[in-house]
């Protein structure tokens, strides 16, 4: 079994304690609330319906209470989920049983301990990347490549480091301190000018970022480090390990600055949800989204 890092121990404790609230959050769909979990899950379901055939095999890494995997089962996919938090898997198994699916579709394990002979058509990972180290992120991409069928899809979400430019808070100040802000702004400008993803991916963008923010202080999660990446950082990693990016979407678009949002929360959420549905404006809004989802095909 993999030796857990301090970050992963904190993560495991947090998610074991957070299970009920997480499951409730995943199911909430209020017009006054931006549901990030649901946005990410809906994105994966839409990708699966767009690119996969009925009964295609899918694996959700860090599946939590199983909401995404069960949604995929309900859409006719052969879906499975793994998570290293025992309370999450317990809830996932109970929910699967309640909806007449086999609880055995959910397994208590870390992706780094997971072994299988199955070749998947799609592997997803939402709310997972930020809780593993930079080295483990690369290992996860490599493992996904090995577990996917030819032309299989890897879909995951990431906290968006570009948002540190727009947030105007302690993260922005930290980027200034480590002298990375200028490089982030360069990438923001590329997205602001982007007409479509194909043209954007043709750009010869050189990643000049040399450091990531390590300590994120009081995140409200009792976890010291939650990693962030820019879209082009993830694109570069995927390209190096045999993948071709085919889609990219903002998650949780901020139409106001963080300071204005706190005072105009209801208006912000209504406008944000409206803009989220307008896909033709998504790429220029990437810098104003606190996270993003990305799809890559195994070459």
Protein Blocks (a to p, Z undefined) as FASTA:
>chain_A
ZZddfklmmmmmmmmmmmmmmmmmmmgccfkbccfklmmmmmmmmmmmmmmcehiacdde
hklnolmmmmmmmnopacddddfbfklmmmmmmmmmmnopafklpccddfklpccfbdcf
bdcdehklmmpcfklmmmmmmmmmmmpcehiacddddddfklmmmnopaklmmmmmnopm
mmmmmmmmmmmmpmbfklmmmpccddfbfbdcfbgcjnonopabacdddfklmmmmmmmn
opacfbdcdehiafbdfklmmmmmmmmmmmmmmmmmmmmlmmmmmmmpcbdcdddddZZ
